[in-house]
Amino acid sequence: MAHSITLKANIRKAIGKSAVKKLRANGRIPAILYGKKSNLALEIPATELRDLFHGKRVEKVLLNLEIIDREEKKSTLAFLQEIQLHPITDKLIHLDLHELSSDEKLHAEIDLVFIGEPQALKSGTANLDISLRRLKISCFPKDLPNTIPVPIEQLKTGESLHVGDIPLPPGVECLNPKNQVVLSLVATKGEEEIEAPTGETAEPEVIKEKKPKAEESKGE
């Protein structure tokens, strides 16, 4: 299951491009928490976000969000909905968070991890043609998986694995069509030898042009 971390945030007063730019310069990242009744503008210390990222990869985490507004503190459960990175530096510049409750299902896209290696792939007689690498799912926060393992060791040449063939973790519902192809094991193409035609080549038949009747009568 996906792990959860505690994240501290403050109500953000800075609004507008210049104010937000100054906020980032001071090591704080602007964020929006989309709630059921209203949305909150937040600012989060960049140091608080280290555990969320490994390079550009966003970990599947539930956030125990502690929101501080002056002397008041509010705790809520949230899910990381979207991130924005700087187009040149790849630095984090904005977060979108979605407020959750423990009895509310969330939607997420989870990475598929292919386990094992088919015999035909080992021998080099087939290749994997992967069509789908992430699965759309719905589940309660407590059941959110970090990845979904997919065993493929028993796959034979010419066979395909479909979404409906994937064993799902308890409490997880798949939103993709069951007949959607995930991957196929395709036979490798050998070199085809082009054989030269055998036997003697027949001489082309020469067809003489027939003279018009007028010319024939002159020659007689």
C-alpha contacts under 8 A as a table, 3 or more apart, distances in Angstrom:
res1	aa1	res2	aa2	distance
1	M	142	K	7.57
1	M	143	D	6.18
1	M	144	L	5.53
1	M	145	P	4.07
1	M	146	N	5.61
2	A	60	K	5.76
2	A	61	V	5.46
2	A	62	L	7.12
2	A	143	D	7.81
2	A	144	L	5.53
2	A	145	P	4.87
2	A	146	N	4.48
3	H	60	K	7.43
3	H	61	V	5.37
3	H	62	L	6.53
3	H	146	N	7.73
4	S	61	V	5.17
4	S	62	L	4.48
4	S	63	L	5.61
4	S	64	N	6.91
5	I	61	V	7.10
5	I	62	L	6.58
5	I	63	L	5.34
5	I	64	N	5.97
6	T	63	L	5.82
6	T	64	N	4.53
6	T	65	L	5.91
6	T	66	E	7.21
7	L	48	E	6.32
7	L	49	L	7.74
7	L	63	L	6.38
7	L	64	N	6.06
7	L	65	L	4.97
7	L	66	E	6.08
8	K	44	I	6.68
8	K	45	P	7.88
8	K	48	E	7.07
8	K	65	L	6.02
8	K	66	E	4.79
8	K	67	I	6.15
8	K	68	I	7.60
9	A	42	L	6.27
9	A	43	E	5.74
9	A	44	I	4.73
9	A	45	P	7.35
9	A	65	L	7.12
9	A	66	E	6.07
9	A	67	I	4.90
9	A	68	I	6.20
10	N	42	L	5.55
10	N	43	E	5.37
10	N	44	I	6.53
10	N	67	I	5.49
10	N	68	I	4.78
10	N	69	D	6.07
11	I	40	L	7.25
11	I	41	A	6.08
11	I	42	L	4.64
11	I	43	E	6.34
11	I	67	I	6.95
11	I	68	I	6.43
11	I	69	D	5.53
12	R	15	I	7.81
12	R	30	P	7.51
12	R	41	A	5.23
12	R	42	L	4.48
12	R	43	E	5.26
13	K	41	A	7.68
14	A	19	A	5.24
14	A	20	V	6.02
14	A	23	L	7.42
15	I	19	A	5.84
15	I	20	V	6.35
16	G	19	A	5.46
16	G	20	V	6.08
17	K	20	V	5.21
17	K	21	K	6.00
18	S	21	K	5.06
18	S	22	K	6.26
19	A	22	K	5.20
19	A	23	L	6.21
20	V	23	L	4.82
20	V	24	R	6.33
20	V	30	P	7.01
21	K	24	R	5.26
21	K	25	A	6.31
22	K	25	A	4.98
22	K	26	N	6.40
23	L	26	N	5.25
23	L	27	G	6.81
23	L	28	R	5.56
23	L	29	I	7.00
23	L	30	P	7.56
24	R	27	G	5.13
24	R	28	R	4.94
24	R	29	I	5.65
24	R	30	P	7.58
24	R	93	I	7.39
25	A	28	R	7.32
27	G	45	P	6.07
27	G	46	A	5.59
27	G	47	T	7.93
28	R	43	E	6.06
28	R	44	I	5.36
28	R	45	P	4.36
28	R	46	A	5.31
29	I	43	E	5.44
29	I	44	I	5.12
29	I	45	P	6.15
29	I	46	A	5.99
29	I	92	L	7.53
29	I	93	I	6.08
29	I	94	H	6.05
29	I	95	L	7.61
30	P	41	A	7.47
30	P	42	L	5.88
30	P	43	E	4.53
30	P	44	I	6.47
30	P	93	I	7.05
30	P	94	H	5.31
30	P	95	L	6.66
31	A	41	A	6.06
31	A	42	L	4.94
31	A	43	E	5.78
31	A	44	I	7.23
31	A	94	H	5.52
31	A	95	L	4.52
31	A	96	D	5.74
31	A	97	L	7.28
32	I	39	N	6.81
32	I	40	L	5.71
32	I	41	A	4.81
32	I	42	L	5.80
32	I	95	L	6.46
32	I	96	D	5.09
32	I	97	L	6.01
33	L	39	N	5.55
33	L	40	L	5.07
33	L	41	A	6.55
33	L	42	L	7.12
33	L	96	D	6.25
33	L	97	L	4.66
33	L	98	H	5.72
33	L	99	E	6.47
34	Y	38	S	6.83
34	Y	39	N	4.63
34	Y	40	L	6.70
34	Y	96	D	7.48
34	Y	97	L	6.09
34	Y	98	H	4.96
34	Y	99	E	5.93
35	G	38	S	5.16
35	G	39	N	5.17
35	G	40	L	7.47
35	G	98	H	6.51
35	G	99	E	5.08
35	G	100	L	7.92
36	K	39	N	7.89
36	K	99	E	7.21
44	I	48	E	6.93
44	I	49	L	7.92
45	P	48	E	5.42
45	P	49	L	7.28
46	A	49	L	5.41
46	A	50	R	7.21
47	T	50	R	5.77
48	E	51	D	7.39
49	L	52	L	5.37
49	L	53	F	7.14
50	R	53	F	5.90
51	D	54	H	7.75
52	L	58	V	6.20
52	L	59	E	5.74
52	L	61	V	7.50
53	F	56	K	6.58
53	F	57	R	5.82
53	F	58	V	5.10
53	F	59	E	6.18
54	H	57	R	5.33
54	H	58	V	6.80
54	H	59	E	7.59
56	K	90	D	7.83
59	E	146	N	7.54
60	K	80	L	7.96
60	K	145	P	7.67
60	K	146	N	5.41
61	V	79	F	6.93
61	V	80	L	7.29
61	V	146	N	7.73
62	L	77	L	7.11
62	L	78	A	6.08
62	L	79	F	5.22
62	L	80	L	7.35
62	L	141	P	7.27
63	L	77	L	5.77
63	L	78	A	4.98
63	L	79	F	5.91
63	L	80	L	7.54
64	N	75	S	6.92
64	N	76	T	6.02
64	N	77	L	4.96
64	N	78	A	6.50
65	L	75	S	5.56
65	L	76	T	5.24
65	L	77	L	5.94
65	L	78	A	6.54
66	E	73	K	6.68
66	E	74	K	5.76
66	E	75	S	4.58
66	E	76	T	6.71
67	I	73	K	5.58
67	I	74	K	5.06
67	I	75	S	6.17
67	I	76	T	7.98
68	I	71	E	6.87
68	I	72	E	5.82
68	I	73	K	4.55
68	I	74	K	6.51
69	D	72	E	5.16
69	D	73	K	6.24
76	T	99	E	7.11
76	T	100	L	7.48
76	T	101	S	7.92
77	L	99	E	6.00
77	L	100	L	5.25
77	L	101	S	6.30
77	L	102	S	7.76
78	A	97	L	6.27
78	A	98	H	5.33
78	A	99	E	4.36
78	A	100	L	5.14
79	F	97	L	5.70
79	F	98	H	5.17
79	F	99	E	6.55
79	F	100	L	6.99
80	L	83	I	7.82
80	L	95	L	7.55
80	L	96	D	6.43
80	L	97	L	4.80
80	L	98	H	6.42
81	Q	95	L	7.80
81	Q	96	D	5.43
81	Q	97	L	5.18
81	Q	98	H	6.00
82	E	95	L	6.06
82	E	96	D	5.01
82	E	97	L	7.06
83	I	92	L	7.32
83	I	93	I	7.84
83	I	94	H	5.88
83	I	95	L	4.71
83	I	96	D	6.22
84	Q	92	L	6.11
84	Q	93	I	5.69
84	Q	94	H	5.06
84	Q	95	L	6.42
85	L	89	T	7.89
85	L	90	D	5.03
85	L	91	K	5.32
85	L	92	L	4.56
85	L	93	I	5.47
85	L	94	H	7.18
86	H	89	T	5.51
86	H	90	D	4.66
86	H	91	K	5.24
86	H	92	L	6.39
86	H	93	I	6.27
87	P	90	D	5.85
100	L	104	E	6.48
100	L	106	L	7.77
100	L	141	P	7.98
101	S	104	E	5.28
102	S	140	F	6.80
102	S	141	P	6.19
102	S	142	K	7.44
103	D	140	F	6.60
104	E	140	F	6.03
104	E	141	P	7.54
105	K	138	S	6.25
105	K	139	C	4.96
105	K	140	F	4.34
105	K	141	P	6.72
106	L	138	S	5.56
106	L	139	C	5.66
106	L	140	F	6.12
106	L	141	P	6.75
107	H	136	K	7.18
107	H	137	I	5.71
107	H	138	S	4.60
107	H	139	C	6.89
108	A	136	K	5.82
108	A	137	I	5.53
108	A	138	S	6.58
109	E	134	R	5.97
109	E	135	L	5.34
109	E	136	K	4.46
109	E	137	I	6.19
110	I	134	R	5.26
110	I	135	L	5.23
110	I	136	K	6.49
110	I	137	I	7.26
110	I	145	P	7.44
110	I	146	N	6.83
110	I	147	T	5.70
110	I	148	I	6.85
111	D	133	R	6.06
111	D	134	R	4.40
111	D	135	L	6.46
111	D	146	N	7.69
111	D	147	T	5.15
111	D	148	I	6.33
112	L	133	R	5.39
112	L	134	R	5.41
112	L	135	L	6.83
112	L	147	T	5.99
112	L	148	I	4.95
112	L	149	P	5.96
112	L	150	V	6.62
113	V	133	R	7.97
113	V	147	T	6.68
113	V	148	I	5.98
113	V	149	P	4.72
113	V	150	V	5.83
114	F	149	P	5.99
114	F	150	V	4.77
114	F	151	P	5.90
114	F	152	I	6.49
115	I	149	P	6.47
115	I	150	V	5.67
115	I	151	P	4.57
115	I	152	I	5.98
115	I	153	E	7.07
116	G	151	P	6.08
116	G	152	I	5.73
116	G	153	E	4.64
117	E	121	L	6.57
117	E	122	K	6.82
117	E	152	I	6.39
117	E	153	E	4.67
118	P	121	L	5.27
118	P	122	K	6.52
118	P	152	I	6.45
118	P	153	E	4.31
118	P	154	Q	5.90
118	P	155	L	5.69
118	P	156	K	6.98
119	Q	122	K	5.06
119	Q	123	S	6.30
119	Q	153	E	7.26
119	Q	154	Q	7.89
119	Q	156	K	7.82
120	A	123	S	5.16
120	A	124	G	6.11
120	A	125	T	5.28
120	A	126	A	5.34
120	A	127	N	7.95
120	A	156	K	7.11
120	A	157	T	6.57
121	L	124	G	5.11
121	L	125	T	6.24
121	L	126	A	5.15
121	L	127	N	5.94
121	L	128	L	7.49
122	K	125	T	7.85
123	S	126	A	7.77
124	G	127	N	7.35
124	G	188	T	7.68
125	T	187	A	5.87
125	T	188	T	5.47
126	A	157	T	6.52
126	A	185	L	6.21
126	A	186	V	5.23
126	A	187	A	4.08
126	A	188	T	4.85
127	N	185	L	5.71
127	N	186	V	5.27
127	N	187	A	6.33
127	N	188	T	6.39
128	L	183	L	6.76
128	L	184	S	5.84
128	L	185	L	4.83
128	L	186	V	6.27
129	D	183	L	5.43
129	D	184	S	5.12
129	D	185	L	6.30
129	D	186	V	6.83
130	I	133	R	7.34
130	I	182	V	6.21
130	I	183	L	4.25
130	I	184	S	6.56
131	S	181	V	6.56
131	S	182	V	5.18
131	S	183	L	5.38
132	L	135	L	7.64
132	L	181	V	7.23
132	L	182	V	4.73
132	L	183	L	6.83
133	R	182	V	7.39
135	L	174	C	7.11
135	L	175	L	7.73
135	L	176	N	6.88
136	K	174	C	6.01
136	K	175	L	5.31
136	K	176	N	6.01
137	I	172	V	6.59
137	I	173	E	5.50
137	I	174	C	4.48
137	I	175	L	5.32
137	I	176	N	7.76
138	S	172	V	6.05
138	S	173	E	5.15
138	S	174	C	6.43
138	S	175	L	6.97
139	C	143	D	6.07
139	C	144	L	6.28
139	C	171	G	6.09
139	C	172	V	5.01
139	C	173	E	6.28
140	F	143	D	5.48
140	F	144	L	6.67
140	F	171	G	7.34
140	F	172	V	7.96
141	P	144	L	5.40
143	D	170	P	7.22
143	D	171	G	5.87
143	D	172	V	6.74
144	L	172	V	7.43
145	P	148	I	6.84
145	P	169	P	7.51
148	I	168	L	7.20
148	I	169	P	7.58
150	V	166	I	6.19
150	V	167	P	7.26
151	P	154	Q	7.81
152	I	155	L	5.50
155	L	159	E	6.47
155	L	160	S	7.74
155	L	161	L	7.98
155	L	185	L	7.15
156	K	159	E	5.55
156	K	185	L	6.76
157	T	185	L	5.15
157	T	186	V	5.88
157	T	187	A	6.05
158	G	184	S	6.98
158	G	185	L	5.52
158	G	186	V	5.45
158	G	187	A	6.76
159	E	184	S	5.89
159	E	185	L	5.77
159	E	186	V	7.70
160	S	181	V	6.78
160	S	182	V	7.44
160	S	183	L	5.75
160	S	184	S	4.11
160	S	185	L	6.36
161	L	165	D	6.38
161	L	181	V	6.03
161	L	182	V	5.53
161	L	183	L	5.42
161	L	184	S	6.22
162	H	165	D	5.35
162	H	166	I	7.21
162	H	178	K	6.59
162	H	179	N	5.64
162	H	180	Q	5.48
162	H	181	V	4.43
162	H	182	V	5.19
162	H	183	L	7.25
163	V	166	I	5.60
163	V	176	N	7.05
163	V	177	P	6.90
163	V	178	K	4.84
163	V	179	N	6.15
163	V	180	Q	5.58
163	V	181	V	6.37
163	V	182	V	6.11
164	G	177	P	7.79
164	G	178	K	4.29
164	G	179	N	6.39
164	G	180	Q	7.90
165	D	178	K	7.91
168	L	172	V	6.25
168	L	173	E	7.52
168	L	174	C	7.89
169	P	172	V	5.73
176	N	180	Q	7.16
177	P	180	Q	5.43
181	V	184	S	7.61
211	K	215	E	6.48
211	K	216	E	6.61
212	P	215	E	5.56
212	P	216	E	6.55
213	K	216	E	5.00
213	K	217	S	6.31
214	A	217	S	5.36
214	A	218	K	6.59
215	E	218	K	5.22
215	E	219	G	6.55
216	E	219	G	5.39
216	E	220	E	6.63
217	S	220	E	5.30
